Amino acid sequence: EARFRHVLLREELSDAIPQVLADRIGIQQVMCNLIRNAIEAIDAGGCESREVAVKTWFQEPGRVVVTVSDTGPGIRPDMRETLFEAFHSDKPQGVGLGLWIIRNIVHAQGGEIYLVRSDRSGTVFEFWLPAGCDSDP
């Protein structure tokens, strides 16, 4: 999809992070949803800079952090308060369940997800999950 929409996917994945004890399929759903939303935002916004970046790192105390950032047009200010609530969407065909579902997945793994930044230069979502029993990176 990224290739089809001419969006560059960039990754900065740290080698120095411990394993996370989490539902692999659930976290895959989280990542797919965040990346797909970013690609769609860039495409719908007619943005010149067309890039999605995924970054991971280890953060004390015992958290593995993931950010998904894009160069899209940002999220409308009136949508930010209800972003993770069910049935809130600014997409014409959107149901408004994607971010609500992934928030529940992240919470079920003992983590947290939030909007870090959203403006005309893009949007950044971040979530963290607890590191496994051995939290030394």
N, C-alpha and C positions, 0 to 999 in steps of 0.2 A: 504494500500500500504506500509506503514512504517513497519507494522508487517511482511508482506510478504517478504520485503527486509531486515529484521532484523535491522531496524533503530529505536533507542530510541527517542521518542518525549518527550521533557521536556518543562514545562511551568513555568514561573515566572510572574504571573499576579498580578499587584498591586491592592489592594482593595481601594486605595486612589486616584482614578482618577474620574474625572467628566464624564458625558455622552458626547458623540460626536454626533453632528447632521450630519449624513452622510447616504449615500445610503447603506443599510445593505447588499444587494446582491452584490453591487460593491466591498465593503470591503471584503466580503466573497471570492470573486473572487481573490482579491489581495492576501489574506492569502493563499488560496489554491494553487495559482501559485507559490508563494515564497517557500512554504513548499514542494510542488511537485518537484520544481527545485532542492531544497536542497537534497531531498531524492535521486533523480536521479543522482546528482553529486557524492554523497557518494557511491552509488552503482556502477556507471561507473568507479570511481576512485579506486576501490578495497581497500578502506580505512579500517584500523583496528579499529579505533575509529569511531563509527557509531551513531552520535547523532545530532539531530536538536533541537534547543532551541528557544522558543518564549518568549519574555519578553516585559512587558508594564510598563510604568510609566508616571507620570505627570511632565511636565517641564514648568517652567515660560518662557515666558508670555502666558499662556493659551493653551498649546499644550499637546496632548496625543501622546506619542511616543511608537512605536512598533518596536522591532528588531527581525529578524529571522536570526539565525546563524547556521552554520553547521560545521562539521569536515571533509568536503570534500577536494579535491585537490586544490581548488581555481579556479579562472577564469583566463584564459590566459591573460597576459599583453596586447597583441595586441587587445583583445576584450573589454577592459575596457572603452575606449573612446567612443565606439559605442554601449555600452550595452543597452541603452534605446531607440535606434533608430530602426525603423521598418526594417524588413528583414535582421537582423544581428543575426546569431546564430552559435554556434560551435557544435551543436548537429547534428549528421548525418541525422536525420529525422526532425530536427527543422525547423520551418518556420521563426522564428525570430520575432514573434509578441507578445509573452507573456509579456515580460518586458515593451514593448512599450505600450501595452494596460493597464497594471496596473499603469504605470506612468500617463497615461491620466485619469484613474479613480481617483487616489490620487489627481492630480491637480484639477479635477472637484469638489472635496470636499474641496478645499482650502488648501490642504496640499502639502507636498514635499516628494520625495523618493530619496534615493541615496545609493551608495555602500560605506560602511564605511571602510571595509577591505577585502582583498582577497589575500591569500598567501597559501603556502602548508599546513598550519594548519587549513584552512577553510575560509569561506566567511561570511560576516555580511552585511545584508541589513537593512536599517532603514528607516522608514517613520513616519511622524507626521501628525496629523489632528488637526484642531482647536477644542478646547473644546467648549461645548455648551454655552449658554448665562450665566449660572452660573458656572464660571470657578474655584470655590473653590472646592478642592478635598474632 
